[in-house]
Amino acid sequence: MKAQTAQRRMIPMLDLRLEYERMKEDVDRAITRCLDHQRWIFGPEVRELEEKAGAYLGAAHCVGTSSGTEALVLALRALAIKSGREYFDREDMIITTPFTFTATGDAILRSGATPVFIDIDPATYNLDAAVLKRYLESGAGRPVGIVPVHLYGCPCDMKEIMELARRFKLFVVEDVAQAFGGVFGGRRLGSIGDAGAFSFFPSKNLGGFGDGGMLATGDAGLDSIVRMLIKHGGRDKYNVEHVGYNARLDTLQAAVVLSKLGHIEELNAGRRAVAGIYSEALSGMQEIVLPAAPSEGLHVYNQYTIRVRGVLPDGRRTGLRNGARDDLQDHLRQRGVDTMVYYPVPLHKMKVFHGRCAGPYSLGESEQAVKEVLSLPIEPFMPEEDVRHVAGLVREFFAS
Ligand SMILES: Cc1ncc(COP(=O)(O)O)c(C=O)c1O
C-alpha cells in the first residue's frame, strides 16, 4: 500500500509555490512597498531593477519591457531605426533557429525583416555556428543580423557567432529568455551581442508574477530609442517620433523580479544541482541523451531536456507508438509526473512563417529534435527525492 502511494506521487512540471515560500518575506515586502507608494507606472522599482540587473549582467543599459517578446521586437525595431528607417525591409534577412519559441521568429516578422532559419547543433540544440558560417559564406540573400537563442539556458557559441557577425557586419540580438545569469567566455549572456532580450514570464529562471521582460544593451543610442518605443514612440506624450508601443514593465512586476534578483545565484545554483542529480541518476542509458555541457560557460537549466532515441545505436527501436518519446511521456503522466515537449513544431513548419521566411535550407536536425526531446520537471528547490523518483520512472520505462 505504501509503495503504491509513493508511485502515485504527483510531480508537476513546475510548482512555483516552492520558490515563493523561500522568498516570501522579500517578495511580500516588495509588494507592500508598491501598495504604499501607489506609483504603478514607472515606479521607482522599475529603475532600480534596470540598474541592478545592468550591474549584475555587465550591461551599461537595461530597459524594463512588458514581455520578452516585446523586448525582442523593441531591440530589432531600435536597430532598424538606428539604421535610418522605421522598420526593416522584407529583403533584410535576420538569421535565427527554427527550434525555439514562436516569439523569436515572430519578432523578426514584426520588425519587417524576413527570418532565415539555420539548423541546430544536435548536441546543444542551439544554432549551429558551422552551418551559420556556411550560409554566410554562400553569399545568399541580404543578411543584416543574427538572433541566437540560448535554449533551455545553455549558452550558444558566442565566440564563433560574434566573429562571424563582425566579419559579415551583422548585428546580434541575443534571445536570453531562458538564460538569465548564464555565462559565455566570462561574460553574462545578453551582454555580449548588440542587445539581449530577457523574459520574466513566471516559469523562467528569473520570473515575475505575470508578464514582463527586459532589454540589455551597451549601446546608449539603442537604449534611448527603446525608451521612446516602450511609451508610444516619443520622448514625451506629445512629441512622437516613431511607431511605438505600450510596452513598459509595470511597477509591480519590477518589484517582484527585483526581490528575486537578489537570489539569482541561489536560484541558478539550485537548478544546476537538480540537473546534476538527474544526470547522475540517468547516466549510462543508451536510450536517452542527456543535456550536453556547453562548450564553454555556464548553463542555467531553465529546462532539463533529455532526448529519447527512437532508434538505438545498434538499430533496435526503443518505442512502439509515435516514437519512444511520446510513450515515455505517457508512462510518466500515468504515474503522476508532468513533462513538456519544448518544442513539438519547428518554426518553419508553422503557417505564420509560410511564404514569410527564406529558404528552404536543410533543417533536418531541428526536425529530428522536435520528435525526440522531453523536458523533465525542474525548479531550484525541487526535493532530491522527487528528482530521483522521476529519474527512476524514466529508467523503469526502458527496463520494461
Ligand atoms: C526562447 C524564448 N524567446 C522568447 C520568449 C518570449 O518571452 P515572453 O513570454 O516573456 O514574451 C520565450 C518565453 O516564453 C522564450 O522561451
The ligand as a Gaussian input file, in Angstrom:
#p B3LYP/6-31G(d) Opt

LIG

0 1
 C       13.202000      31.374000     -26.318000
 C       12.120000      32.340000     -25.970000
 N       12.051000      33.509000     -26.621000
 C       11.109000      34.417000     -26.326000
 C       10.186000      34.203000     -25.336000
 C        9.116000      35.222000     -25.109000
 O        9.063000      35.688000     -23.801000
 P        7.663000      36.208000     -23.187000
 O        6.817000      35.018000     -22.912000
 O        8.080000      36.933000     -21.950000
 O        7.049000      37.129000     -24.176000
 C       10.230000      32.991000     -24.615000
 C        9.315000      32.682000     -23.494000
 O        8.191000      32.486000     -23.493000
 C       11.212000      32.034000     -24.944000
 O       11.287000      30.866000     -24.299000

